[in-house]
């Protein structure tokens, strides 16, 4: 990628990771975990399963994906490659992994702007 293109696409003021090499066909592991926050009402069901309410925070680090409520009480741990449908919660079997990932995602959440949840949406 040219220096000019790189300077237009990647600002030092943005967070994230340059994955242009992956887009161009390279294969490599991630350098950092991916973190996200679900900003819908806490009683909003997950797609495809009206009985399941997902925790509001998530982190994906290598093989692990941790879902956790913002207060840190409810956690789910999944091994993404072995369980793409996230049907098997492994949190009880890997408490050290849970605590490590939970610490990272809860610290990260403190850096986020305090914005309201998304407005109520039509669930029909």
Beta strands, then each sheet from edge to edge (+ up, - down):
strand 1: 34-37
strand 2: 57-61
strand 3: 64-68
strand 4: 75-79
sheet 1: 1+ 2- 3+ 4-
end
